[in-house]
Amino acid sequence: MIVIVAVIVLLYLMLPYVRGTYPSSTTTTSTEASTAPTTTTPLMNPQTLSIELDIPNEEGVRDFGEIAVIEVDEPDVLRFKLINWSVEGLRALSLSGRVDLVSKGASYKVDMPCMLYFNASCARITLLIPGYDGPLRIEPGRYSVRLEMRWSNAEGSGKVKLHISTRAYKASIIDLGYRIPEDTASWVMAEGSTRSYALLINRVEAAAEDSGYGEFTAYVWVFAPVEEEAVKVFKFEINSLEAGKVEHHLEIPVEKRNATYRVMLLIKAAPGEYRLSILQPINLSVDLRVK
């Protein structure tokens, strides 16, 4: 009888393991710098990437893995920039980063050298880096955003908290390519436009959307008879009328079709007043306002 009871008790204790239920495991962590990616739930279309980086030694690298997903339906622009930070326990530091954007149809790499440094030297290339020093145009798609941070010349041990904007610009010009709008009857024509060339825009005032930007569509065409010198590029600028500075300069290679050069643009701008201009091969402008 005692043997039977003992067997029943033993089977009862084994049931959780038979069913696939096991005692919870414990996890140990290490403060050593590692290249192993950090697993977190990716953010969807974030305006800001906020991270905390432990720095236990003089130099190292941290792979945060996929930290966000950015979806764009039309060609768009991104610019990654450190906009806020805090430092604990470090006397010196040189910090750089890299963002990788990967979709099924396209991929982009944005190096972010010398994004934060103090009491330490930091060398970088002098060429402007699209996506860091200025806007980067990306094709439509669903992009996985991966982040890697590297540091050197660290003195002490501690941590940094970083806030990185994904769209660090006030206004941008996006090339939509050779397109012809279906109907421009209600569009605004820039003063100075003629029968041979014109700058048109779908509206001159817009409200900021959830993204923080108002949007405009512009269309430029230039008629060029065969005997005229070939046009190779259209040059555009958008200026902040309040700040008195150029927010974005864009040069677009063009191709003549049916004796005409054409280009369509998407303009994205934060609340404010702006002037969109074409500087070459013609000179026209139109003022815009975002509420």
N, C-alpha and C positions, 0 to 999 in steps of 0.2 A: 504493500500500500504506500509506504514511504517513498519507494522508488518511482511509482506512478506519479505521485504529487510532484516530486522533484523534476521529472521529465516535463510535466505540464508547465511548471514555473519557467523552466529553461526555454521551452518553445515560445512562451509569452514574451520573454525578454528578447528573443531573436526576431520577433515579428517586424519591428521597425526596419531592420536591415534587410529582411526578405522583401518588404514592400518597396525598398529603394530609399528609405528615409534614414539619413545618417546624422549623427550629432554635428552641430554647427562647428565649422573649423575656425581657427584663429589666424589672423594675418599679421605678419611683422613688416615693418617699414624700415627703410634705411635713409639716412640723411646724405649719403654719398651722391655726387653728381652722376646722372645716368642718361644714356641715349634712348632708353626704353620709352615709347610713347605713353602719354598719360591718357587714360580712357575716361572721357566725359561725354555727356549728351550734347551733340552739336547744337548751337544756336541757329535759328532760322532768320536769315536776312538781318543780322544785327547792324546797328549803326556804330557800335563800339565793341571791341574785344577787350575784356577785362581779365587779367591773369595775375597770379601771384607766383613769384619765382624765388625759390630758396637758393642761396649762394653760399655753400659751405667751404669752398676752397678758392684758390687763386684764379683758376680757369676751368671752364667746363662747357657742356652743351646740354640743353634740355629740349626734347622733342615732345610737344604738347599734342601731337597727332591731329586728328580732325576735330577742330573746335567750332566750326560753323559751316553752314550751307548757305550759299547765295544763289538765288534764282533770278534770272533776267529774261524777259520775253523779247526785248528789243536790244540792239547794241547799246552798251552802257559804259560808264567809266567808273573806276575805283581809284582811290588814293589812300594808302595806309600811312598814318602819321601818329606819333606819340603825342597825346594832347594833355595827359596828366599822369603824375607818378608820385610815389613816396618811397623812401629808402629807410631801412632799419639796420643798424649794426655794422655798416660798412663805411670805411674811411676813404676808399678809392674804388673806382669801377670803370670799365669800358665795356659797353653792352651793344650788341648788334643782333639783328634778327633776319628771318626770311619767311615769306609767305608763299605757299604753293597753291595755285588754283587749278583744279583738275575737273573737267567734265568729259562727257563721251566724245565731244567734237573738238575740244580745244584745251590747251593748258598754258599757264603763265607762271613765271617765277618772278617774285618781287624781292630783291635784296634790300635790306634796311640797315646800311652800315652806320655806325656811330650814332645810334638813335638816343643813347644816354651815356654820358661819360663825365666824370668829375675826378679831379686830382690824378688824372691819368691821361696819357696821350691816345689818340685814335686817328688812324690814317684811312682815307677812303679815296675812291676814284673821283675825278673832278667832273666827269660826264654826268649829265642829268639822268636819273633813273626813272623811267615811266612807272607809275604806281607808287612811287615814294617821293620824288622831288616834284612830280607833276602827275596829272591824271593818266591812267592807263585805260585804253579802249579794250573792251572785251566783247566777244560775240555772244549771242543768246545761248542760254543753257543753264543747267543746274550744276553749280560748282561746289566741290568739296574744298574747304579752306583748311589747310594744314599750317601750323606755326612751329618754327624752331627758333630758339634763342641761344646765343653764344656769348660768353663773357670771358674777359681776361683782365689782368692787372688788378684783381680784386684784393683789397686789404681788409682784414677782419672777416667775419662771417655774419650773415644776416639774410635779409630778403628784400625784394623790391616788388611793389605793386604797380602794374602798368595798365593804362587805359589807352587803347589804340583805335583811332577812328578809321572806319573803312571807306569813308567818303569825305576826306578832309579837303574840301574845296567849296567856294562860294558859288561859282558858276563854271559851267563847262560846255564845250561845243562837241557834239558827237556826229561824225560823218555817217550818214545813212546810205551813201553811195548814189549811183545814177538812178534816180527815180523821178517820175513825173506825177505830181498830185492830180487826183481825179477832177477836182473842181476848186478853183481859186477865186471864184467870184466874190466871196466875202472876205478874202484875205486883204491885209494892209500892204500897200506897195510903198517902198522907201522913196523918199523925195529924191529926185534926180534920175529915177529909172526912165528908160526910153523904150522905143520899139526894138532896139538892138540888144539891150541888156536890162536886167531887173533883179531886185531883191524883194521878195515877198515873204510875209510872215502870217501865220494863221490867226494871231491875236497879239496885242501889245500889253495886255494885262492878264495875270493869272493868279490863282490862289495856290498857296503851298499845299501839297498833298501830304499823305502820311509819311512819306519819305523825307519830308522837310524841304522839298524843292517844288517849284512851279515849273511847268514844261511848256515849250513852244516848238513849233515846227517851222523851219525856214526853207525857202526854195530860191536858188540863184541860177540864172541862165544867162549865157552870153552867146549871141549870134556871131559867127566868125566866117566870113566868106573865104573861099579857097586862097585868094591872093594875100590874105593877112597872115602875119607871123603867128606861128603855132603857140598856143598857150599850154604851159606845162603844169602849172600849179595855181590853185586858188588859195589866197591867204586871208584868214579870218582872225578877228580878235573880239573878245567880250570884255568890256571895262566896267568896273563899279563906279558909278557916278558919285557915290557918297564917299568912297575911299580914295577915288582918283587914281586907281591903279588897274593894270591889266590883270584880269583873273585867269584868262586862258588864251593862248595863241595857238592856232592850228593851221598847218599847211596841208592841203589835200591835192594829191596828183589827180589830174583830170584828163579826159579823153574826149575828142570831138566825135560826135555822132550826128549825122544828118546836118552838118554845118553848124552844130550848136554844142556848147559845153554846158553841162548841167550838174547840179549837186543838191541833195536834200540834207538838211541838218536837223538834229534834235538838240534843243537848248534846255539845260537844266540849271536852275538858279534858286538860291535861297532868298527869303524875303529881302527886298531892296530894290534899287533902281539901277539899270544897266544900259549900256549902249553896245549893240551888236554891229560890227562893221566888217565889210569886205574891203581889203586893202589892195588886192591885186587879183585880176588884171584891171578891175574897175574900182571906184571908190564910192561906196554907198553905205549908209548906216540907218539904223532904226532904234529908237529908245523903247525899253521894256521895263515893266514893273511887276514885282511879285509881292502879293499881300500876305 
